[in-house]
Amino acid sequence: MTAAFASPVEKRARGPWMAINSDFPDPSFVQSADGAWYAFGTNGNGKRVQVARSADFSSWTLLDKEALPALAGWETEIDHWAPDVIRRNDGRYVMYYSGEAKQMVRHHCVGVAVSEGTDPTGPYVPNETPLSCRLDQGGSIDPAGFLDKDGSRYVVFKVDGNSIGHGGDCNNGIAPLVPTPILLQKVGDDGFTPIGNAIQILDRDDSDGPLVEAPNLILHGDTYFLFYSTHCFTDTKYDVRWATSKSITGPYVKTGQKLFQTGDYGLTSPGGGTVCGCGDKMLFHGFCESNKRCTYAANIAIYGDQVTLL
């Protein structure tokens, strides 16, 4: 009787759990100097950039704080998407985010903002110069910072080619399909001064549908893992996959495997995943109601080039 009872209980205890039961899409997270975790999400709930806090990564509290109270001259008031925050060597924090470009509305640039002090919730003060625009290619979105083992800093982001596509799924389902490459930009110790030119490390292929997006880079052992989402965020095919490389600059080889997808653990269109540099924690979003993307948390394990949900 004991064994029969234990099995379903164990099954329910595994897998992702609801972390933020609110509209909190495209979550990223950072650990502060005191060990607490802070998550950042796309505009919603009356905030340009949302912030949540957790002491243990298990239970989260949505904070009533605007992380980005002022804007730069290049951006409009709407569309502050997919913020990502890193802690700098000097104890201050740098936020990367996507903002709508006044120069070409409905298209976006990657902006950078730096915390006034050492409080990860901000306020963050935006730089007047965006890190990347590439408006002629559709714009730049979905930035994420990365600290390499030698102390070098990078930012990965997506060129938003589908924003200038020819219609259909996520505006890029009708041929000829436009590239949506993931680029890697080396930056200085300040987290935002470009060093050299950005290089392409991934792009969509037919298995990805109209796009690849939401890149997130970590190093585990001697292997670089590039997590990303495929298909349209409104599509049930939206998911999280990963590619690997032995070099920061690639080539990155797609595994073709899905960490999770619609139907797994009761999830709908799960994606926009961010994985901790430690390689064992992640946040991602999924539809919890028709127009609401909640944030979910998960524990993961990495063995060789394989990633497993716990």
C-alpha positions as a printed Julia matrix, in Angstrom:
310×3 Matrix{Float64}:
  0.0    0.0     0.0
  2.85   2.4     0.86
  4.54   2.08   -2.51
  1.29   2.57   -4.4
  0.55   5.69   -2.35
  4.06   7.19   -2.74
  4.15   7.13   -6.51
  1.47   9.72   -7.34
  2.64  11.98   -4.5
  6.18  11.97   -5.89
  4.88  12.7    -9.37
  2.96  15.76   -8.17
  6.04  17.04   -6.32
  8.2   17.15   -9.44
  8.29  19.58  -12.29
  7.65  23.33  -12.59
  5.51  25.27  -10.14
  3.62  28.54  -10.28
  5.98  31.23   -8.99
  4.12  34.46   -9.82
  0.38  34.13  -10.3
  0.08  37.39  -12.21
  0.77  38.66  -15.73
  4.59  38.58  -15.55
  5.95  37.55  -18.96
  9.57  37.05  -20.09
 11.0   36.63  -16.58
 14.68  36.93  -15.78
 16.31  36.85  -12.36
 19.42  37.8   -10.44
 20.74  36.99   -6.99
 21.62  39.93   -4.75
 24.64  40.15   -2.48
 22.52  39.06    0.52
 21.36  35.89   -1.26
 17.81  36.97   -2.13
 16.47  36.45   -5.65
 14.89  39.2    -7.76
 12.85  38.55  -10.91
 12.08  41.11  -13.62
  9.25  40.95  -16.13
  7.8   42.64  -19.2
  5.54  45.67  -18.69
  2.3   44.88  -16.88
  0.35  45.54  -13.7
  0.86  49.27  -14.23
  4.66  49.05  -14.37
  7.13  49.46  -17.24
  9.41  46.89  -15.64
  7.97  44.59  -12.99
  9.95  43.25  -10.03
  9.36  40.27   -7.73
 11.41  38.96   -4.82
 12.05  35.57   -3.26
 14.2   34.53   -0.31
 14.3   30.88   -1.35
 13.45  30.79   -5.1
 10.34  28.8    -4.21
  7.76  31.39   -3.17
  7.75  34.82   -4.81
  6.21  38.21   -3.96
  5.33  40.75   -6.64
  6.65  44.14   -5.48
  4.8   47.42   -5.92
  7.84  49.12   -7.43
  8.61  50.7   -10.79
 12.16  49.64  -11.66
 12.42  52.02  -14.63
 10.8   55.31  -13.56
 12.43  57.44  -16.3
 12.94  56.84  -20.02
 15.71  57.6   -22.5
 15.14  59.98  -25.39
 15.08  57.25  -28.04
 12.16  55.22  -26.62
  8.4   55.57  -26.4
  6.29  54.93  -23.32
  5.04  51.48  -24.39
  6.58  48.05  -24.91
  9.21  47.53  -22.24
  9.86  43.88  -22.87
 12.01  41.07  -21.5
 14.23  42.9   -18.98
 17.38  41.1   -17.86
 19.53  42.2   -14.92
 23.15  41.42  -14.03
 25.15  42.36  -10.94
 28.29  44.25  -11.79
 31.68  43.97  -10.07
 31.1   47.32   -8.33
 27.86  46.05   -6.74
 25.54  48.05   -8.97
 23.11  46.38  -11.36
 22.69  46.71  -15.11
 19.32  46.14  -16.77
 18.99  45.26  -20.44
 15.53  45.62  -21.95
 13.63  46.07  -25.23
 11.99  49.45  -25.84
 10.01  50.82  -28.77
 12.08  53.14  -30.97
 10.61  56.59  -31.65
 12.52  56.48  -34.94
 10.53  53.46  -36.14
  7.47  52.74  -34.0
  6.39  49.1   -33.59
 10.08  48.2   -33.82
 12.5   48.02  -30.93
 15.99  48.63  -29.65
 17.9   47.05  -26.77
 18.27  49.65  -24.04
 20.53  49.66  -21.01
 19.84  51.14  -17.58
 22.07  51.18  -14.49
 20.88  51.09  -10.88
 21.41  54.3    -8.91
 22.81  52.29   -6.01
 23.2   48.67   -4.98
 19.48  47.93   -4.63
 18.55  45.37   -7.34
 14.98  46.76   -7.48
 16.37  50.09   -8.71
 15.56  52.75   -9.59
 17.41  52.19  -12.88
 18.6   55.15  -14.95
 18.6   54.53  -18.72
 21.57  55.28  -20.93
 20.76  57.73  -23.72
 22.4   55.42  -26.27
 20.8   52.0   -26.91
 23.05  48.97  -27.1
 21.57  47.74  -30.38
 18.82  48.84  -32.76
 19.34  47.31  -36.23
 16.02  48.78  -37.3
 16.77  48.04  -40.96
 16.72  44.33  -40.01
 13.57  44.61  -37.86
 15.06  45.87  -34.59
 16.68  44.28  -31.54
 14.91  42.59  -28.6
 15.26  39.95  -25.86
 18.66  40.87  -24.39
 20.38  38.8   -21.71
 23.72  39.36  -20.0
 26.44  36.74  -19.55
 29.67  36.68  -17.51
 32.3   34.31  -18.89
 34.83  32.36  -16.83
 37.61  34.81  -17.76
 35.61  37.77  -16.47
 34.52  38.96  -19.93
 30.96  40.22  -20.25
 28.59  39.63  -23.14
 25.0   40.35  -24.11
 22.97  38.01  -26.34
 19.89  39.33  -28.12
 17.54  38.63  -31.0
 17.34  40.56  -34.26
 13.57  40.95  -34.59
 13.34  40.04  -38.26
  9.8   38.75  -38.02
  8.65  42.33  -37.3
  9.36  43.07  -40.97
  8.07  39.71  -42.2
  5.33  39.08  -44.74
  2.46  38.07  -42.47
  1.2   34.81  -41.04
  2.43  33.25  -37.81
  4.17  35.96  -35.74
  4.31  37.97  -39.0
  6.89  35.55  -40.43
  4.87  32.56  -41.58
  4.63  33.54  -45.25
  7.59  33.04  -47.59
 10.12  34.42  -48.02
 10.78  34.06  -44.3
 13.0   36.73  -42.75
 16.0   35.72  -40.58
 15.66  36.16  -36.8
 19.29  35.64  -35.75
 20.62  35.54  -32.2
 23.65  37.81  -31.83
 26.46  37.89  -29.26
 27.93  41.27  -28.31
 31.0   41.55  -26.1
 30.84  44.51  -23.69
 33.16  46.18  -21.2
 33.22  45.81  -17.42
 30.51  48.5   -17.21
 28.15  45.99  -18.85
 27.26  48.12  -21.87
 30.22  49.57  -23.8
 30.48  47.45  -26.98
 33.79  45.72  -27.7
 34.02  44.9   -31.38
 31.03  43.93  -33.49
 28.21  41.58  -32.56
 28.43  38.13  -34.14
 25.66  35.74  -35.1
 25.55  32.51  -33.08
 22.15  31.06  -34.07
 19.21  31.52  -36.44
 15.87  29.91  -37.15
 15.4   26.92  -39.42
 12.25  25.11  -40.51
 12.07  23.17  -37.24
 11.74  26.45  -35.32
  8.72  27.83  -37.15
  8.82  31.58  -37.8
 11.54  32.49  -35.32
 14.0   31.83  -32.54
 13.94  34.26  -29.6
 14.47  34.78  -25.86
 18.15  33.71  -25.82
 19.83  32.95  -22.51
 23.46  31.88  -22.26
 25.21  29.99  -19.44
 28.46  28.07  -19.05
 28.29  24.67  -17.38
 31.56  22.78  -17.04
 33.32  23.4   -20.35
 30.11  23.69  -22.4
 28.18  26.82  -23.32
 24.4   26.34  -23.28
 22.25  28.71  -25.32
 18.62  28.38  -24.28
 15.99  29.83  -26.62
 12.33  29.65  -27.59
 10.89  28.65  -30.97
  7.61  29.35  -32.78
  5.23  32.2   -31.89
  4.59  32.99  -28.21
  0.82  32.72  -28.87
  1.25  29.29  -30.48
  0.92  26.04  -28.56
  4.2   25.04  -30.28
  6.08  27.68  -28.27
  8.75  25.94  -26.19
 12.26  26.08  -24.71
 15.16  24.37  -26.48
 18.92  24.61  -26.23
 22.05  24.55  -28.35
 25.59  23.86  -27.16
 29.11  24.95  -28.01
 32.63  24.51  -26.66
 33.42  28.12  -27.58
 31.62  31.31  -26.54
 31.5   32.43  -30.18
 30.22  29.09  -31.48
 29.43  27.21  -33.54
 26.33  26.39  -31.5
 24.72  23.07  -32.35
 20.99  22.71  -31.8
 20.06  19.59  -29.85
 16.53  19.64  -31.28
 15.24  18.7   -27.83
 12.48  20.52  -25.97
 12.98  21.12  -22.28
  9.19  21.37  -22.04
  6.26  22.12  -24.31
  2.48  22.6   -24.2
  0.85  19.72  -22.34
  3.83  18.98  -20.11
  2.93  19.54  -16.45
 -0.29  21.24  -17.58
  1.64  24.09  -19.24
  0.39  26.14  -22.2
  2.9   27.8   -24.56
  5.81  27.73  -22.09
  8.81  29.83  -23.1
 10.9   32.91  -22.47
 13.1   30.88  -20.14
 16.01  32.2   -18.09
 18.45  29.75  -16.49
 20.69  30.61  -13.55
 24.42  30.67  -14.26
 24.64  27.97  -11.58
 22.76  25.74  -14.0
 20.12  24.42  -11.61
 17.27  26.98  -11.5
 15.06  28.59  -14.1
 12.08  30.86  -14.58
  9.81  30.93  -17.63
  6.31  32.05  -18.56
  3.25  30.26  -19.83
 -0.4   31.12  -20.39
 -2.32  30.63  -17.15
 -5.4   32.4   -18.59
 -6.3   33.42  -22.14
 -4.42  36.74  -22.05
 -2.28  36.26  -18.98
  1.23  34.83  -18.88
  2.23  33.75  -15.39
  5.78  33.0   -14.3
  6.75  29.43  -13.42
  9.88  28.19  -11.66
 11.7   24.92  -12.12
 14.73  23.06  -10.88
 16.91  21.56  -13.58
 20.01  19.41  -13.84
 22.7   19.4   -16.53
 24.73  16.29  -17.37
 27.14  16.61  -20.27
 25.1   18.38  -22.96
 21.75  17.16  -21.61
 19.33  19.34  -19.61
 16.7   17.66  -17.45
 13.75  19.01  -15.48
 13.68  17.81  -11.89
